[in-house]
């Protein structure tokens, strides 16, 4: 885990990814959710200084800029930003815009979380929760459950930067298991006191079996990390309907620095986040290659499923039961492949598969404007139904 003392000196390369993901999603999120005509709260639970010592914007300034952009639209309902910070509160206060919609809470995440839950999100509001902790000790699973249980909220979304590697390292330390030198995170700082605290963070005890298998050399640390994040996301799906994550790693052989985890109950939010995460990751990879530094040297954001990604056509067919709406198919693909593909990637693939592996039924079948057969792949049109089925392959008769 990175020391908070040196964290704000300058923005590290992999830190840019999470900031760019936040920026890329927040602008379209605010525009879309504003149409609900319900107020919006964007909460930055570990706000920090607001910007880095070299002047680069941190999450508070990214959030403030996105809100200012949306509030320029006169039809936008009220938007409120809430920033929680203790150690660097004075710096944050100096760096954040002095706007009536900016609310600063001095204190640490745990101290202020109950206050925030009880006083800020209220009936028919949209809540976007950004959680980017310095370590892992404060991100108790119960807080996410508590917020989600406020049933009168119009929507709740969570964007969490989770140090899975740091969690497993703490598990080894607390259980007095040996850990290989290569399996020690960079700038690691112990910050958990008891194994029970790890239960509270993980939302269960499943991590004990995983780390036990690592300790007995049944699995290596990369496998342990993959199993842990899979189980964590499964647990988060007991709270939110949809959960996806992106591993941020330096090289294909390395364990992720952290995982960006996104949770929502809304299909449109899932597809929007997956699309934006994929595009931003692709742009960052291209930027890395152009500048000749090997931050990204893999073909897909999640290398553990590269085999399935390269067999995407058969994977698509496997997700089709008898007949399925295009939007539902995109949701299934997003949940299976996370951000490995954009929505355009899926649709380009489906176009190639049409009249080959799949049949596509559109209603109305003719375009109203031209009267010609519809070839649309627009899943957002309310007056257009696009259904996909497996194409029945001809089989020779049995003799």
N, C-alpha and C positions, 0 to 999 in steps of 0.2 A: 504494500500500500504506500502511496506517495505521502510523504510528510507534509502536513498542512503548512509547516513553516516555510517550505521552499516551493510549494505548489503554485503560488501566485507570481513567482519570479518571471516566468514566461510560459506561454501556452505550448505544451508539448504536441508533437505531431498527432498522436492518437487522441489527444484531448480535443483536437479540432473536429474530429469526426462527430463526437457527441454534440458539440455546439452546432455543427452544420446540420445534423439531423433535427435538432430542436428548431433551428431557424427554418429549415425546409418544410417542416410539418406545421409549425405554429401559424404561419401566414394563411395557408389555405384552411386550416382548422378554424381560425377566428372568422374568416369570411363565411364558411359554411354554417358554423354554429350560430352565427349572428342571425341567420334566417329563421331560427327557432323563435325569435322575439323574446327570448329569455336571457336575463343577465348572465355574464360569464365571469368566473374567477379563475385566474392563472396563479397558482401557488408555487413558488420556488422555495423548497424546504431547507436547502443548504446554500444560501445565496452567496456567501463569501464576500469578497471586496466589491464585487460589481464589475471590476475589470482587472486585468493583469498589470503588473508593475511596468511592463513595456507599452501599455496603452491598449492592448488588444481587449475587445469586449468580452466579458464573461456572460453567464446565463442571464443575470438581471438586466443588463443593457440590451441583450438580444430580445428578451421578453418585452421590455419597455418599447423598443423600436417597433416590434410587431404590433403591439397594442396601439401605439400612436398612428401607425399606418391604417389600422382598421377603423379607429375613431374618426379618421378623416372622412369616412363615409357617413353622411348625415342620417342614414336609416339605421345605423348600428345602435343596439341597445347598450345599456351600461356594461362596461368591462372594468374589472378591478384586478390589480396585481398585488399579491401578498408575498413579501419577502421575509423569510425567517433566518436570523443570523445572530450569533453571540460573540464569537471571538473577534470578528472583523466588522462589527456593527458600525463603529465610527467611520471606517473607510467606506462602507456601503452607503451610509447616509450622505457622505460627501460626493460619491460617484453617481448615485441614482438621480434621475430627473425629479425635480420638486413639482410633482403633479398631484392633483386631488385624488386621482385614481391609484396612486402608489401608496401602499400601506406597509410599513416596516414593523416587524415584531422582533424586539430584542430578547434573545434567549436561545437556548439550543432546541433542537428539533423535538426532543422528548418533553421538555418543559412546556413548549408552546403547542404541541399537537392537539391536546385535549381542548385547549382554549380555541384553537383554530377551528376544530370540528364543531364546537358548540356555538361559536359566534360568527363564523363567516359563511360557509355554504348554508343556504336556507332554501325554502320551498321554490321549486321550479327554476333553479339555477343550474348552469353548466359549470362543472369543475374540471380543470386540467391540473393534474398534480405532477410536478417535476421534482424528482428525488435523485440528487447527485451527491452522495455523502463523501466525506473524506476517508472514512473507513467503512466498517459494516456494523459496528456495535449498536447503532441507533435505529436501524431500519427493521423494526419489529413487524412481523407479518400481521399482527393483530391490528395495527394502525390502518392497514389497507382494508381489512375486514370492517373495521369500525366506520370508516368513511363510506364504504360501499353500502353499508346498512342504512344510511340516511336515504330511505326510499323515496322521500319527497323531492330529491334532486332530479333534474331533468336528464342529466348525463354526468358520468364520472369517467375520466380517462387518466391512466397512470403511465408516465415515462420514467423508468428507473434505470440507473446505471449501477449494475450489480457486480461487485468484485468476487466472482465465484472462486477464483484461484486463491485469493486472500482468505476466503471462508474455509477452504479445505486445508490451507496451511495452519490456520488457527485450530481446526479440528485435530490435526496431527499433534500440535503442541500441547493442547489441553488433555488429550488422551495418552500423551507421552509415547506416541508412535514415531518411529524414525522417518525422516524425510530426506530424500536424496538432495544433494547440493544443487543439481540442475532443476529441481522442483521447488526452489525457493523464489518467491516473487521478488522483483526488483524493488528496492526502497521499502521493504516489508517492515511494518511496525505492529507488534502485538497489541490488540486493543479489546480482547474479550476476556472476561474473568472466569466464566464457568461453562461447561458443556451445555448446561440448561439454557444459558443465554443463546447458544447456537440453535437450540430447539425453537426458541422464540423467534429468531431471525428467519429460520428456514420454514417455519410453520409446520414442524413435525420432526420426527426422529429418523427419517429415511436416510439422512446423511451418514448416520453411524454405520449402517450396513455397507455403504459405498466406501467409506474411509477404512473400514475393516478389511474389505477386499484389497484395497491398495496396500495396507499394512502387511498382508500375507502374500503380496506379490501376485495376486490373481489378475490384477489390472494395473496399468500404469496411470500416472497422473492425468494425461490428456483424456483417457477414457473415464477416469473418475470425475473430471470436470464436466464432460459431456453428459454423464449420467446425472450429476447433481443438477445441472441447469434444466435438464429434461424433467426431473422430478419436481424442481421448484416451479417450473411453468405449469406442470400438471396441478400442483397445489394451488397456484394462482388462478387456474381455471375453475376452481371451486368458488371463487369470488367473482371473477369476471368471465364473460362468455368466451372472449377471444384473447389469446396471448401469443405474441411472436417475439423472437429475440434475434439480435445480430451479434456475432462474436467479433470483438475488436482485437486483432492480433498483429504482431510485427511480421512474422514469417509463417509459412504453412506448417513448419515443424514445431512452432511455439504454441504454448498454451495461451488462450486469450488474456489480454490485459484486463478486460472486463466484458460484461455482456450488457448491451442496451436491451431492456425488456419493456415491451409496450403491451398494455392491457386495456381492453374496452368491451363494452356490451353491444356496440353498434357495428354493423356490417360495413357501412360506408366509411367509418373511421378506420377500421381494419385495412380496407383496400387502399385508402388514402395514405396511411402510414407505410404500408408495405411498398407502395409505388414510390413514395418520396425517399424512403430509406434506400431502396435499390438504386434510384437515380443518383442520390448523393454519394453512395458508396462507389458507384461506377465512375463518377466524376473525380472523386478523391483518388481512386486507383490510377486514373489517367494522368492526374496531376503528379502523382508520385512517380510514375514511369517517365514523364516528360522531364522531371527534375532529377531523374536518375538516383532516387533513393528507394530502397526496397522495403517500404513500409507494407506495401501490398504486392504479394507475388503469387496470388492464387486467382483462379478463374471465377470462383464463386465465393460469396461472403461466408458461407458455411461449408468448409471443405469436407466435413464428415459425411456429407451426402452428395459429393460430386458425381458418384456413379449414377445415382438416380437422376441427377440434373442432366446428365449426358444422354439419358434414355427417357427424355421428357414426354415424347409422344405416347409411349406405352404406359407411362405413369398417368397421363391424362385419361387414357382409355380405362385404366383400372379404377378411376374415381367416378366413372359413369355407371350407375346402376342400370336402369332401363331408359329413362328420359330425365333430363335435368335442365333447369334454367341456367342460362349463361352466368348470371350473377352468383348463383349458388356454387357453380363449378369453380369460379374464380375464388370464392371464399375457401373452398376445400383445398385448392392449390396453394393459396396464401398460407393456410394453416400447416400444410405439409412442407412447403419449401421456404417458408419465411420470406426473406427479402432477396432470395437468390435470383428471382426474375421480377421484371416489371409487368404491369398489366398488358402493356403493348407486346412484350415478349410472348405472353400466353396467347394473346389474340393472333399474333403473326403465326404462331405454331398451329392454332386452330384453323386458320385460313388454309394452310397447306394440307391439313388433315381432312378438310371438308370434301365430301364425295369420295373419300378414300377410306380412312378408318372411322369417320363419323358422318352422321347425317345431321343437317341443321334445318329446323323448322322455324320459320318466322311468321308472325301474325301481327298486322296484315302482311300478306306475302308480297303485295305490290306497294311501291312507294306512292304516297298520295300525290306528290308533285308531278311525277313523270308517268306513273302507271306501269313502270318497269319492275321486274322482280327485285325485291329488296336483297341487298347483300350486306346490310348493316351489322356491325359488331358492337354497337353502342348499348351497353347494359344499363345506362342511366335513363334511357327514354321510358317514360311511364306509359306511353301509348304504343309500345312495341314489345312483343313477347318473342324471345329468342330461346328455343329449346334445342338441346343437343342429345343425341342418342348414339349408341354404338352402331356402326354399319354392319348389317348381317352379311357375313362373308359366305360366298358360295361354297358348299361342301359337296364332293362327289357322292353319288348314291352308294349305299352299302350293297354289296353283291350277296 
